[in-house]
Amino acid sequence: MAAPKKGRRPTGAQGRPGRALAIILIAMVALTAGMFLSKQTTPRLGIDLAGGTSITLKAKSEPGKESAINETNMNTAVGIIDRRVNGLGVSEAEVQTQGRDHIIVNIPKGTNEQQAREQVGTTAQLYFRPVIAFADGSPAAPEGTPSPSPSASGSEAPKAGDGKASPSATPSSSATSQGRALSEALKAPAAPAPSPSASESKKADDTKAPSPSASAPAPTGDEAAAAALQAKFAALDCNDPAQRAAAGQGAKPEEPMIACGQRGDAWGKWVLGPAQVNGQDVKEAKGQIDPQRGQWIVTMQFTDKGADKFAKITGELATKQMPQNQFAIVLDGKVISDPSVSQALTGGNAEISGGFNQQSAQDLGNMLSYGALPLSFSEDSVTTVTAALGSEQLKAGLIAGAIGLALVVIYLLAYYRGLAFIAIVSLMVSAILTYTIMSLLGKGIGFALNLPAVCGAIVAIGITADSFIVYFERIRDEIREGRTLRPAVERAWPRARRTILVSDFVSFLAAAVLFIVTVGKVQGFAFTLGLTTLLDVVVVFLFTKPVMTLVARTKFFSSGHPWSGLDPKRLGAKPPLRRSRRTGSAPAPVDAKEA
């Protein structure tokens, strides 16, 4: 005896439409609540709609490197700056070249403009330099009064920005020890002291007033350079913003330099030796919080070559006394940390600490990870962009979108009648999801809604409406074949689902390709188009189909009311399909006579 055939489960989970509706309702409530909790109740607007700041950067020629300002380096700089300020590429900050040596950066309103200005102009040239001398940021006092000198105590020096007091003042006679340290940094042996000649001795006896040059050796070139560096260090006032900005500029990596940095609320100044490790030796950098100290730090992983150099320099510094056992981490001529070393640091990892918050630590890690700019830049101009023209264009675009939406609604009402209300409610659900997600993305990843993005949202109305039309037409085709509404809804779904998925996949693929190969505002259009295409799939699967299953159980739609849009007579339906299966033609009767 043959086993009875099992009944086939209805396609589309006909009996549980409430589960899908509950999921999308929970998602809408969660997104709306998140939008209000984040206090970002409107999408962030781009520079063409809200205005913003336009920064013009000019590439600077360095001595002997005038040829470095070329198309290749300018394009490289544009790419690095764009990644720094644009994050995921949808915050609508525009970065483009202008002429041979200018870069234009447009930053929309609502962005931290000061932080963005630091990001775009910072070259991120990182060097690790040994510390030769340290003093507070004030210029040295006149001769005969106490003046700051390098820390010579055996205690550990505080890191830059840790808020500890700077070394106390010592008598000005310590300038001699500073000069010796500077001479050693120049890596040149001291010249032997020449003996005075006989004539000079006789002249000294006659005049009874020996000249200073007779009792002191003539300074060599290295000693003169050390003396000049010492004088510049003593006169430097790091509390003056102009002097502070110019202190570390133009220093070559292979030469000593003077730089300023901040320790807590006070500024200090350093004499630093030649660079031993540079930013190109850093493989990866990121800002993170130190769980033990509860402070934000920047961790760095060196390349194999950089790890060897870092281990070598820290091993040499560990044998010296304060402050020569410290190395300064110098970013764009500014000391951001000066930790001391007690042993060689091997393993290829290091960290930068001192006065960071979450934003500054992540910004520094961001700059170091994306690499140093190949050129130095200065701000040529900073202008404020008004949103008057963009507001007019937005108004015109919204009017055009409203007209297009009204025409779609009129068409749906005229052609699909009762089914049009299901399509309209589905469009409203899609609009709520799109609005809340765009608002949250504005705060989360810096997404900014610009005019092309608005165009992408308008185009998405047609894509979403097309999905409803495909499904409705499949249902009407089933009714034309003689089926009632409930089986027609379930039998039409598999075929409509395939068509909807293929159509949305093509739209999403086009948006993804457009997002990858384009820059600037076009990316906003591609991002919005891709987002709304994904939401179309979500709405059709979790809202339109379950609602259609529920309304098929109502008398108004299941009876084929003339205003339901599913009237069998208006659709030209065939007679009901027979349930019986044909068994084939009966054999013709056999004539007895023929037999």
Buried (B, 14 or more C-beta within 10 A) or exposed (E): EEEEEEEEEBBBBBEEBEEBBEBBBEBBEEBBEBBEEEEBEEBBBBBBBBBBBBBBBBBBEEEEEEEBBBEEBBEBBBBBBBBBBBBEBBBBBBBEBEEEBBBBBBBBBBBEBEBBBBBBBBBBBBBBBBBBBBBBBBBBEEEEEEBBBBBBEEEBBBBBBBEEEBBEBBEBEBBEBBBEBBBBBBEBEEEEEEEBEEEBEEBBEEEEEBEEEEEEEEBBEBBEBBBEBBEEBBEBBBBBEEBBEEBBEEBEEEBBBBBBBBBBEBBBBBBBBBBBBBBEBBBEBBBBEEEEEEBBBBBBBBBEEBBBBBBBBBBBBBEBEBBBBBBBBBBBBBBBBBBBBEEBBEEBBBBBBBBBEEEBBBBBBBBBBBBBBBBBBEEBEEEEBEBEEBBEBBEEBEEEBEEBBEEBBEEBBEEBBBBBBBBBBBBEBBBBBBBBBBBBBBBBEBBBBBBBBBBBBBBBBEBBBBBBBBBBBBBBBBBBEBBBBBBBBBBBBEBBBEBBBEBBEEBBEBBBEBBEEBBBBBBBBBBBBBBBBBBBBBBBBBBBBBBBBBBBEEEEBBEBBEEBBBBBEBBEBEEEEEEEEEEEEEEEEEEEEEE
